[in-house]
């Protein structure tokens, strides 16, 4: 890592106690210099308590306790704000459930460090070299269709619009007006991508292997998918309206 670069991985959690130790151990094996912020939504299974205990013995582990479960987007936004206030240079998104491989994170981090002009690195399942493992066909179809629809409606050349494995450069995050981000759940990633693009940010996709979780339960639901479709349609129509007005 380049001297002086501070990197923080923001990891929202809700009932991920079984994944906490193996996920953090994997991250530190490949990137021992990074720090992790666990943003826990008052998990009944004690995820937040275990993370806090682990942090007592490892200065790289931090915990942000939230009072209730109110969605992925707000959890990430709280983590981003925490990171910006403390002066981190690279701020990352990564799932706690084991789907995002630490070895892929290492490659993404190297891209971010060696290419300072890149504002957002996306770990992509949809570029050559990227794929999924053990995903049900219906979930893969929804993901592919969602990315295609968002890419088409928003006019962006990003193959994996819904990817949740990311590295942002802090100055770009600070420019986005995070207090105005309303999207939650599945569509949060699409909203962040379009905001970076609208701000003139440079986005690069790096191929990853996305592995279906082996411990715990997915938080995906039909309501999240419906919300995503509705929001992307709204943004797409607004984009077309602006084009016709100009």
Secondary structure, DSSP 8 states (H G I E B T S, - for coil): --TT--EEEEEEESS-HHHHHHHHHHHHHH-TT-EEEEEE---TTSHHHHHHHHHHS-TTEEEEE-SS---HHHHHHHHHHHHHHTT-SEEEE--SSS-B-HHHHHHHHHHHHH-TT-SEEEEESSSTT-EEES--HHHHHHHHHHHHHHHHHHT---S-TT---EEEEHHHHHHS-GGG----GGGHHHHHHHHHHHTT--EEEEE-EEE--SSS-----HHHHHHHHHHHHHHHHHHHHHHHH-
